[in-house]
Amino acid sequence: MENYIAQKHHYFYAVGLSYKKADAEIRGEFSLDDKAKTRVLEQAKREGIESLIVTSTCNRTEIYGFAEHPFQLIKLICENSNGTVEAFQKVGFVYKNHDAVNHMFRVATGLDSQILGDFEIISQLKSSFNESKALGLINTFLDRLINAVIQASKKIKNETEISSGATSVAFASVQYIIKNVEHIGNKNILLFGTGKIGRNTCENLVKHTKNEHITLINRTKDKAEQLAGKLNLIVKDYSELHLELQKADVVVVATGAQNPTIDKAILNLKKPVLILDLSIPKNVNENVKELEGVTLIHMDHLSQMTDETLEKRKSHIPAAEAIIEEIKEEFVAWTKARKFAPTIHALKEKLNSIKEGELNFQRKKMSNFDEEQAELISNRIIQKITNHFANHLKDDNTTVDESIEWIEKIFQIETTSK
C-alpha cells in the first residue's frame, strides 16, 4: 500500500498516545478539550497541512493526517496541550501509511479499545471528521477512509458479538460499586459531571442499583436537570458541592475540567467514602487518599477488570478482523485505482488520437472504407490494450509509481496527477 498512499511527498500518519503505554496522568497532560482541538485544526491549516483528524478521549489522543514528517503532527499535539515532545517520545506512537490505516480500522471497530468491543470511539471519530470537514481539512483519501472504517464498525457490531453484553468504563464502575458497597440501594450517591461517561454511568446506576438517593451536580446546572428529568433524580447547585460530598457514601466524578476539582481540602468527611474518578485529566487529587476513610479508584483500574463478558468477546476477534480485511481490501483497491486512473485515461486518449490519425489516412486511401466497422474494431482493440495495462497496475506485485512512469515515457503522455 505504501506506493499509493503517499501524495506529493506527503505520507499518511497516525500519531498519538493511548492507555497502552501512557497512564491516566500522562494521558491527561496530552488531552485536548474542544477548544484545543479547534486550535490544532486552525494551526494545521496555517502550516499548510491539507488533511487531518484530531481525536482526544479518556483513553487516547491521536491525529490522523498527511505530512512530510510525523513531527509536524506531534508538534500540533504538544503545542496545544500540556504534554512535551520528550514525554511523547517515551509513550507515543507513530504509524505510517499502511500501518496508520490499520490502526484507524482497529481503533474505530473497538479492537484497540481499553475495554474490548467498546464502540464509543466511532462517534467521536465521526464528530472529529465533521469538524475537520467544516474547515476544509478533509481530502478525498481521508473522506473515503473514514467512510470505510464507519462501514467496518457497523458491520462488526451487527454481524459479530464482540460488543455483546454490557461492558464499558461506565458499566465497570457500577459493577465495582455494587461489588464493594454493601446495601448500595440505601446509600447516598453523588454524580459530579454529566458528560457522556457521566450520563452513561448515571443510567447504569439507576438501572442496576435501584437507588433513589442519587444526586447530580454539574457546573452547567441545566444539563444536569435535563438528565435528572429523564431519570427522576435530584439536582443540586455547583455551589453546594462541598455539602453534598459530606453526605455521600459514593462519589462518581466525570467532569471535563483540565485540573482537579476535588481535593482533600474540600472533603470534610463525616463517614467513609468511595470516590471513582472517571475523568481525563484526573479530576480528583491524589491527596484525598491521605484522609482516613477515603477509597479512590481511577478508570484505569476499572478497565482492567475482566469478567465472562470480556472473555466471550475475545472469541469474536477473528470474525471482526476478517470483516476489517474485507473492507480494507476494497479501500486499497480504490486507492490504487485512484493513483493510476489519470494515467489510464491519458493512455486511452493517446490511443484514440493514434486511431483517429490512422482512420483518416485509410479514409483517403480506400474508396470502400467501412467507417462503422473500422471504428468498432479499433475501439475494441483500444479497450483491450487499456484493460491489460489497468490489470498490470492493479496487481499486488506491481510497483505502481515505476510502472506509471514507464507507461507515460513509452507513450509520451502527461497526466493531471503530477
C-alpha positions in Angstrom: 0.0 0.0 0.0 3.0 2.3 0.5 3.3 3.4 -3.1 -0.3 4.7 -3.5 -1.0 6.3 -0.1 1.8 8.9 -0.4 0.7 12.1 -2.0 3.2 14.7 -3.3 5.9 13.7 -0.9 3.4 13.7 2.0 2.7 10.5 3.9 -0.3 9.4 5.8 0.4 9.2 9.6 -1.3 8.2 12.8 0.5 9.8 15.7 -0.6 9.9 19.4 -0.7 8.0 22.6 -3.1 5.7 24.4 -3.8 3.7 27.5 -1.4 1.0 26.3 1.8 2.9 27.2 0.5 6.1 28.9 -1.2 6.1 32.3 -4.1 8.4 33.1 -1.8 11.1 34.4 0.3 11.3 31.2 -2.9 11.0 29.1 -4.2 14.0 31.0 -1.2 16.1 30.1 -1.8 15.4 26.4 -5.6 15.6 26.4 -7.2 18.2 24.1 -10.5 19.7 25.0 -12.9 21.1 22.3 -11.2 24.5 22.2 -7.7 22.9 22.0 -8.8 20.5 19.1 -10.1 23.6 17.2 -6.8 25.3 17.8 -5.0 22.2 16.4 -7.1 22.3 13.2 -6.6 26.1 12.7 -2.8 25.8 13.3 -2.6 22.9 10.9 -4.3 24.9 8.2 -2.0 27.8 8.7 1.0 25.5 8.5 -0.1 24.0 5.2 -1.3 20.6 6.4 -4.1 19.8 4.0 -5.9 17.0 5.7 -6.2 15.7 9.2 -8.5 14.5 12.0 -7.9 15.1 15.7 -9.4 12.8 18.5 -8.9 13.1 22.2 -10.8 10.8 24.6 -10.2 9.5 28.1 -8.1 6.7 26.6 -6.2 8.3 23.7 -5.1 11.5 22.0 -4.5 11.0 18.3 -4.0 12.8 15.0 -4.5 11.1 11.6 -3.2 13.2 8.7 -0.9 13.9 5.8 2.6 15.4 6.5 6.1 15.3 5.1 7.3 14.2 8.6 5.4 12.9 11.6 6.9 15.6 13.9 4.7 18.2 12.2 1.7 16.3 13.7 3.4 15.5 17.0 4.2 19.3 17.4 0.5 20.1 16.9 -0.4 17.9 19.9 2.3 19.1 22.2 1.9 22.8 21.4 -1.9 22.7 22.2 -1.7 20.5 25.3 0.4 20.3 28.5 2.4 17.5 27.0 6.0 17.7 25.9 7.9 16.3 23.0 10.2 14.5 25.4 7.3 12.8 27.1 5.7 11.9 23.8 8.9 10.2 22.7 8.6 7.9 25.7 5.0 6.8 25.4 3.8 8.0 22.0 3.4 6.0 18.7 3.9 6.9 15.0 2.3 4.7 12.3 2.9 5.4 8.6 0.7 4.7 5.5 -0.4 1.0 5.6 0.1 0.8 9.4 -1.7 4.1 10.0 -4.7 2.8 8.0 -4.6 -0.5 10.0 -4.5 1.4 13.3 -7.6 3.6 12.4 -9.6 0.5 11.5 -8.7 -1.2 14.8 -9.5 1.9 16.8 -12.8 2.6 15.1 -14.0 -1.0 15.4 -13.3 -1.4 19.2 -10.4 -3.8 18.8 -8.0 -1.3 20.2 -10.3 0.0 22.9 -9.3 -0.2 26.6 -12.3 -2.5 27.1 -12.6 -4.7 24.0 -15.7 -4.0 21.9 -16.3 -0.6 23.3 -17.6 1.4 20.3 -17.7 4.8 21.9 -14.8 6.0 19.8 -16.6 5.7 16.5 -19.0 8.6 17.4 -16.0 10.7 18.4 -14.2 9.9 15.1 -17.4 11.0 13.2 -17.6 14.2 15.2 -13.9 15.0 14.6 -14.3 14.2 10.9 -17.2 16.7 10.7 -15.2 19.4 12.4 -12.2 18.9 10.1 -14.5 18.8 7.0 -16.2 22.1 8.1 -12.7 23.7 8.0 -11.8 22.2 4.6 -9.3 19.8 6.1 -10.5 16.5 4.6 -9.1 15.3 1.3 -10.6 12.6 -0.8 -8.4 9.9 0.7 -9.3 10.6 4.3 -13.0 11.0 3.4 -13.0 7.6 1.8 -11.1 6.1 4.7 -13.4 7.4 7.4 -16.4 6.0 5.4 -14.7 2.7 5.2 -14.0 2.4 8.9 -17.5 3.5 9.7 -18.8 0.7 7.4 -16.5 -1.8 9.2 -17.6 -0.6 12.6 -21.3 -1.1 11.7 -20.7 -4.5 10.1 -18.8 -5.8 13.1 -21.4 -4.5 15.5 -24.2 -6.1 13.5 -22.6 -9.4 12.5 -20.4 -10.3 15.5 -20.9 -10.4 19.2 -17.8 -8.5 20.1 -19.8 -5.8 21.7 -22.3 -8.2 23.3 -23.1 -7.7 27.0 -22.9 -4.5 28.9 -19.2 -3.7 29.2 -17.8 -0.2 29.3 -16.0 2.0 31.7 -19.4 3.3 32.9 -20.7 -0.2 33.4 -17.5 -1.4 35.0 -17.7 1.5 37.5 -21.2 0.5 38.5 -20.2 -3.2 38.8 -17.3 -2.1 41.1 -19.7 -0.1 43.3 -22.2 -3.0 43.6 -19.4 -5.5 44.5 -17.7 -3.2 47.0 -20.5 -1.2 48.7 -23.0 -3.1 50.8 -26.7 -2.2 50.7 -26.0 0.1 47.7 -29.7 0.7 47.2 -29.8 2.7 50.5 -26.6 4.7 50.1 -26.2 8.3 49.0 -24.6 8.5 45.6 -23.3 11.8 44.2 -22.5 12.1 40.5 -20.4 15.1 39.7 -20.2 15.8 35.9 -22.8 14.9 33.3 -20.8 14.5 30.1 -21.1 11.3 28.1 -19.4 9.0 30.6 -21.3 10.7 33.4 -24.6 10.2 31.7 -23.9 6.5 30.9 -22.7 5.9 34.5 -25.8 7.5 35.8 -28.1 5.4 33.6 -26.3 2.3 34.7 -26.6 3.3 38.4 -30.3 3.8 38.1 -30.8 0.5 36.2 -28.6 -1.8 38.3 -28.8 -0.4 41.9 -32.4 0.7 42.1 -31.1 3.5 44.2 -33.4 6.5 44.8 -30.7 8.7 46.5 -28.7 9.8 43.5 -27.8 13.5 43.4 -26.4 15.2 40.3 -24.2 18.2 40.2 -22.8 19.9 37.1 -21.2 23.3 36.5 -23.9 23.9 34.0 -27.0 23.1 36.0 -29.5 22.9 33.1 -27.5 19.9 31.7 -27.9 18.1 35.0 -31.6 19.0 35.1 -32.1 17.5 31.6 -30.6 14.2 32.7 -32.3 14.2 36.1 -35.7 14.9 34.4 -35.4 11.7 32.4 -34.3 9.6 35.4 -36.2 11.3 38.2 -33.1 12.3 40.2 -32.1 15.2 42.5 -30.1 18.1 41.1 -28.0 20.5 43.3 -26.1 23.7 42.5 -22.4 23.6 41.9 -22.0 25.9 44.9 -23.4 23.0 47.1 -20.7 20.5 46.1 -18.8 20.6 49.4 -22.1 20.0 51.3 -23.1 17.1 49.1 -19.7 15.5 49.4 -20.2 15.3 53.2 -23.5 13.4 52.7 -22.2 11.0 50.0 -21.2 7.3 50.5 -20.2 7.1 46.9 -18.9 9.9 44.6 -18.5 9.4 40.9 -16.5 12.2 39.2 -16.8 12.5 35.5 -16.1 16.2 34.6 -14.2 17.6 31.7 -12.1 20.0 33.8 -8.4 20.3 33.0 -7.4 20.5 36.6 -8.6 18.6 39.8 -11.9 19.8 41.1 -11.9 17.7 44.3 -9.0 17.5 46.8 -8.6 16.8 50.5 -9.3 20.5 51.4 -12.9 20.3 50.1 -13.6 17.0 51.8 -15.0 17.4 55.3 -15.7 13.8 55.9 -18.2 12.5 58.4 -18.1 8.9 57.2 -16.1 6.7 54.8 -16.5 7.5 51.1 -15.7 5.6 47.8 -14.6 8.0 45.1 -14.5 6.9 41.4 -12.6 9.3 39.1 -13.7 8.6 35.5 -12.1 11.8 34.2 -9.2 12.5 31.9 -7.3 14.5 33.0 -7.8 13.2 36.5 -10.2 15.4 38.4 -9.6 14.1 41.9 -6.3 15.0 43.6 -4.4 12.0 44.8 -4.0 13.8 48.2 -7.6 12.7 49.1 -6.1 9.3 49.9 -4.3 10.9 52.9 -7.7 11.2 54.6 -8.9 8.2 56.6 -11.9 6.5 55.2 -11.3 7.6 51.6 -11.0 5.0 48.8 -10.1 6.4 45.4 -10.4 4.3 42.3 -9.5 5.6 38.8 -10.9 4.5 35.5 -7.6 2.7 34.5 -8.2 0.3 37.4 -11.8 -0.3 36.3 -10.8 -1.1 32.7 -8.5 -3.9 33.9 -11.5 -5.7 35.4 -12.2 -8.9 33.4 -15.3 -11.0 33.5 -17.1 -13.6 31.5 -18.5 -10.9 29.1 -15.0 -9.8 28.1 -13.7 -13.4 27.7 -16.7 -14.2 25.5 -15.9 -11.1 23.3 -12.4 -12.3 22.7 -13.7 -15.3 20.8 -15.2 -12.9 18.2 -11.9 -11.1 17.4 -11.1 -13.3 14.3 -14.5 -12.6 12.8 -14.1 -8.9 13.4 -10.6 -8.9 11.8 -11.9 -10.8 8.8 -14.5 -8.0 8.2 -11.8 -5.4 8.6 -9.7 -7.1 6.0 -12.6 -7.4 3.5 -13.4 -3.7 3.7 -9.8 -2.7 3.8 -9.1 -4.6 0.6 -11.9 -2.6 -1.1 -10.4 0.6 0.2 -6.9 -0.4 -1.0 -8.3 -1.3 -4.5 -9.9 2.1 -4.7 -6.7 3.8 -3.6 -4.6 2.0 -6.2 -7.2 2.8 -8.9 -7.2 6.4 -7.9 -3.4 6.5 -8.2 -3.3 5.2 -11.8 -6.6 6.3 -13.2 -5.2 9.5 -14.7 -2.5 7.5 -16.5 -5.0 5.0 -17.9 -7.3 7.9 -19.0 -4.3 9.7 -20.7 -3.3 6.4 -22.4 -6.7 5.9 -23.7 -6.8 9.4 -25.1 -3.3 8.8 -26.7 -4.5 5.6 -28.4 -7.7 7.3 -29.6 -5.5 10.0 -31.1 -3.4 7.4 -32.9 -6.6 5.7 -34.0 -8.1 8.9 -35.5 -4.9 9.6 -37.4 -4.8 6.1 -38.9 -8.5 6.1 -39.8 -8.2 9.5 -41.5 -5.2 8.0 -43.5 -7.2 4.9 -44.5 -10.3 7.0 -45.5 -8.3 8.9 -48.0 -6.5 5.7 -49.3 -9.5 3.4 -49.5 -12.6 4.2 -51.6 -14.7 1.4 -50.0 -13.6 2.3 -46.4 -16.1 0.9 -43.9 -16.2 3.6 -41.3 -18.5 1.9 -38.8 -16.6 -1.4 -38.9 -13.2 0.3 -38.5 -14.5 2.4 -35.6 -15.9 -0.7 -33.8 -12.8 -2.8 -34.2 -10.3 -0.1 -33.3 -12.3 0.8 -30.1 -12.4 -2.8 -29.0 -8.6 -3.0 -29.5 -8.0 0.2 -27.5 -10.2 -1.2 -24.7 -8.3 -4.5 -24.6 -5.0 -2.7 -24.5 -6.0 -0.3 -21.7 -7.5 -3.2 -19.7 -4.2 -5.0 -19.9 -2.4 -2.0 -18.5 -5.0 -1.5 -15.8 -4.8 -5.1 -14.7 -1.0 -4.8 -14.6 -1.3 -1.7 -12.3 -3.9 -3.4 -10.1 -1.6 -6.4 -9.4 -0.3 -6.5 -5.9 3.3 -7.3 -7.1 3.4 -4.2 -9.3 5.5 -1.2 -8.3 2.8 1.3 -9.3 4.9 4.5 -9.5 7.6 2.9 -11.6 5.0 1.4 -13.9 3.2 4.7 -14.3 6.5 6.4 -15.2 7.3 3.7 -17.8 3.8 3.9 -19.4 4.0 7.7 -19.6 7.5 7.6 -21.0 6.8 5.0 -23.7 3.6 6.6 -24.9 4.8 10.2 -24.3 1.8 11.2 -22.2 1.4 13.5 -19.2 -1.3 13.3 -16.6 -3.0 15.8 -14.4 -2.0 13.8 -11.3 1.5 15.3 -11.5 
